[in-house]
């Protein structure tokens, strides 16, 4: 049986911990933007693998509606939007302290702005950041 504890996952964006997650099984999502490559099969039935050098990745974070983390991310996004010349691209470090999985990324920019949604229930803020370089290391984990 594998073991997982969401409280043991640390997300650092520019060295600041982000931790006020909404509910759900996908509050932290780090994915690569493209496939690792393409295997092309010719008319004669033989193939060639074409490696993709794109190592960019996308991070999506779902934060509780009125969290300090939203205020911090909003401030960062406004810096990027209002003064791109002086904005410093973000770094990312995600560590599953229990199982050893790690995601790191550099040169991140906000891409899709969060929506303003309110109603008769909780509405998570969804933050999307794309990084020029992303790396993942998955471990066996605690069993």
C-alpha contacts under 8 A as a table, 3 or more apart, distances in Angstrom:
res1	aa1	res2	aa2	distance
1	X	143	X	5.48
2	X	141	X	7.27
2	X	142	X	6.00
2	X	143	X	4.48
3	X	99	X	7.93
3	X	141	X	7.69
3	X	142	X	5.86
3	X	143	X	6.20
4	X	98	X	7.06
4	X	99	X	7.40
5	X	8	X	5.46
5	X	9	X	7.42
5	X	98	X	7.37
6	X	9	X	5.48
7	X	10	X	7.74
8	X	96	X	5.89
8	X	97	X	5.35
8	X	98	X	6.03
9	X	94	X	7.00
9	X	95	X	5.58
9	X	96	X	4.34
9	X	97	X	6.02
9	X	98	X	7.78
10	X	17	X	6.96
10	X	18	X	7.64
10	X	19	X	7.42
10	X	93	X	7.87
10	X	94	X	5.58
10	X	95	X	5.23
10	X	96	X	6.47
10	X	97	X	7.39
11	X	17	X	5.61
11	X	18	X	5.54
11	X	19	X	6.99
11	X	92	X	7.41
11	X	93	X	5.89
11	X	94	X	4.50
11	X	95	X	6.69
12	X	15	X	5.04
12	X	16	X	5.08
12	X	17	X	4.46
12	X	18	X	6.12
12	X	92	X	5.76
12	X	93	X	5.10
12	X	94	X	6.31
13	X	16	X	5.27
13	X	17	X	6.45
13	X	18	X	7.01
13	X	90	X	6.69
13	X	91	X	5.82
13	X	92	X	4.83
13	X	93	X	6.69
14	X	90	X	5.55
14	X	91	X	5.02
14	X	92	X	6.35
15	X	91	X	7.70
15	X	92	X	7.76
18	X	69	X	6.04
19	X	69	X	7.40
20	X	63	X	5.84
20	X	64	X	6.13
20	X	67	X	6.52
20	X	68	X	7.91
20	X	69	X	6.57
21	X	27	X	6.30
21	X	61	X	7.96
21	X	62	X	6.07
21	X	63	X	4.55
21	X	64	X	5.63
22	X	27	X	6.47
22	X	62	X	5.72
22	X	63	X	4.88
22	X	64	X	4.52
22	X	65	X	7.82
22	X	124	X	5.88
23	X	27	X	7.05
24	X	27	X	6.08
26	X	29	X	6.04
26	X	62	X	7.83
27	X	60	X	7.53
27	X	61	X	5.52
27	X	62	X	4.71
27	X	63	X	7.33
28	X	59	X	7.38
28	X	60	X	6.06
28	X	61	X	4.97
28	X	62	X	6.74
29	X	58	X	7.91
29	X	59	X	5.63
29	X	60	X	5.12
29	X	61	X	6.56
30	X	57	X	6.86
30	X	58	X	5.67
30	X	59	X	4.50
30	X	60	X	6.56
30	X	103	X	7.74
31	X	57	X	5.48
31	X	58	X	5.30
31	X	59	X	6.59
32	X	35	X	7.31
32	X	55	X	7.03
32	X	56	X	5.99
32	X	57	X	4.07
32	X	58	X	6.10
32	X	134	X	7.28
33	X	54	X	7.96
33	X	55	X	7.59
33	X	56	X	5.68
33	X	57	X	4.98
33	X	58	X	6.29
34	X	52	X	7.99
34	X	54	X	6.93
34	X	55	X	7.74
34	X	56	X	7.59
35	X	38	X	7.53
35	X	52	X	7.20
36	X	51	X	6.24
36	X	52	X	5.29
36	X	53	X	7.65
36	X	54	X	7.83
37	X	49	X	6.94
37	X	50	X	5.44
37	X	51	X	4.31
37	X	52	X	4.53
38	X	49	X	5.72
38	X	50	X	5.24
38	X	51	X	6.63
38	X	52	X	7.60
39	X	47	X	6.52
39	X	48	X	5.72
39	X	49	X	4.26
39	X	50	X	6.18
40	X	47	X	5.34
40	X	48	X	5.41
40	X	49	X	6.23
40	X	50	X	7.51
41	X	44	X	7.93
41	X	45	X	5.87
41	X	46	X	5.50
41	X	47	X	4.07
41	X	48	X	6.57
42	X	45	X	5.40
42	X	46	X	5.65
42	X	47	X	5.88
43	X	46	X	7.61
55	X	132	X	6.71
55	X	133	X	5.06
55	X	134	X	5.92
55	X	135	X	7.76
56	X	130	X	7.13
56	X	131	X	5.46
56	X	132	X	4.45
56	X	133	X	4.64
56	X	134	X	5.58
57	X	105	X	7.72
57	X	130	X	5.72
57	X	131	X	5.25
57	X	132	X	6.74
57	X	133	X	6.54
57	X	134	X	5.29
58	X	128	X	6.98
58	X	129	X	5.80
58	X	130	X	4.40
58	X	131	X	6.23
59	X	127	X	7.91
59	X	128	X	5.70
59	X	129	X	5.19
59	X	130	X	6.22
59	X	131	X	7.86
60	X	126	X	6.65
60	X	127	X	5.51
60	X	128	X	4.60
60	X	129	X	6.57
61	X	125	X	7.99
61	X	126	X	5.62
61	X	127	X	5.14
61	X	128	X	6.70
62	X	124	X	5.83
62	X	125	X	5.58
62	X	126	X	4.57
62	X	127	X	6.50
63	X	67	X	7.05
63	X	69	X	7.20
63	X	70	X	6.77
63	X	124	X	5.42
63	X	125	X	5.23
63	X	126	X	6.51
63	X	127	X	7.95
64	X	67	X	5.60
64	X	70	X	7.78
64	X	122	X	7.82
64	X	123	X	7.28
64	X	124	X	4.96
64	X	125	X	6.42
65	X	70	X	7.53
65	X	122	X	6.74
65	X	123	X	5.74
65	X	124	X	4.98
65	X	125	X	5.80
66	X	70	X	6.85
67	X	70	X	5.26
67	X	71	X	6.79
68	X	71	X	5.05
68	X	72	X	6.30
69	X	72	X	5.07
69	X	73	X	6.13
70	X	73	X	5.09
70	X	74	X	5.84
70	X	125	X	7.35
71	X	74	X	5.08
71	X	75	X	6.15
72	X	75	X	5.18
72	X	76	X	6.33
73	X	76	X	5.05
73	X	77	X	6.07
73	X	127	X	7.96
74	X	77	X	5.07
74	X	78	X	6.08
75	X	78	X	5.14
75	X	79	X	6.25
76	X	79	X	5.08
76	X	80	X	6.38
77	X	80	X	5.08
77	X	81	X	6.07
77	X	110	X	6.40
78	X	81	X	4.93
78	X	82	X	5.78
79	X	82	X	5.35
79	X	83	X	5.59
79	X	84	X	7.11
79	X	87	X	6.24
80	X	83	X	5.53
80	X	84	X	4.85
80	X	87	X	5.32
80	X	109	X	7.73
80	X	110	X	7.76
81	X	84	X	6.12
83	X	86	X	5.70
83	X	87	X	6.14
84	X	87	X	4.93
89	X	106	X	7.55
89	X	107	X	4.67
89	X	108	X	5.04
89	X	109	X	5.99
90	X	106	X	6.33
90	X	107	X	5.35
90	X	108	X	4.51
90	X	109	X	6.61
90	X	131	X	7.98
91	X	104	X	7.67
91	X	105	X	5.72
91	X	106	X	4.53
91	X	107	X	6.09
91	X	108	X	6.24
92	X	103	X	7.60
92	X	104	X	5.36
92	X	105	X	4.92
92	X	106	X	6.37
92	X	108	X	7.96
93	X	102	X	7.39
93	X	103	X	5.81
93	X	104	X	4.61
93	X	105	X	6.72
94	X	102	X	5.59
94	X	103	X	4.94
94	X	104	X	6.37
95	X	100	X	6.76
95	X	101	X	5.92
95	X	102	X	4.69
95	X	103	X	6.63
96	X	99	X	5.58
96	X	100	X	5.26
96	X	101	X	5.13
96	X	102	X	6.45
97	X	100	X	5.53
97	X	101	X	7.59
98	X	141	X	7.20
98	X	142	X	6.93
99	X	139	X	6.61
99	X	140	X	7.11
99	X	141	X	3.92
99	X	142	X	5.52
100	X	138	X	7.15
100	X	139	X	5.73
100	X	140	X	7.99
100	X	141	X	6.28
101	X	136	X	7.64
101	X	137	X	5.65
101	X	138	X	4.57
101	X	139	X	5.44
101	X	141	X	7.71
102	X	136	X	5.75
102	X	137	X	5.14
102	X	138	X	6.56
103	X	134	X	7.19
103	X	135	X	5.66
103	X	136	X	4.49
103	X	137	X	6.48
104	X	134	X	5.78
104	X	135	X	5.33
104	X	136	X	6.62
105	X	108	X	7.49
105	X	131	X	6.13
105	X	132	X	7.50
105	X	133	X	5.42
105	X	134	X	4.20
105	X	135	X	6.24
106	X	131	X	5.74
106	X	132	X	6.21
106	X	133	X	5.48
106	X	134	X	6.74
107	X	131	X	5.27
107	X	132	X	5.42
107	X	133	X	7.02
108	X	129	X	6.09
108	X	130	X	5.30
108	X	131	X	3.98
108	X	132	X	6.45
109	X	129	X	5.32
109	X	130	X	5.50
109	X	131	X	6.49
110	X	113	X	7.14
110	X	127	X	7.63
110	X	128	X	5.85
110	X	129	X	4.28
110	X	130	X	6.39
111	X	128	X	5.94
111	X	129	X	5.69
111	X	130	X	6.54
112	X	127	X	7.21
112	X	128	X	5.50
112	X	129	X	7.50
113	X	127	X	6.69
113	X	128	X	7.05
114	X	125	X	5.97
114	X	126	X	5.36
114	X	127	X	5.71
114	X	128	X	7.77
115	X	125	X	7.03
115	X	126	X	7.54
116	X	125	X	7.87
117	X	123	X	6.28
118	X	121	X	7.59
118	X	122	X	7.61
118	X	123	X	6.33
119	X	122	X	7.46
119	X	123	X	7.67
131	X	134	X	6.45
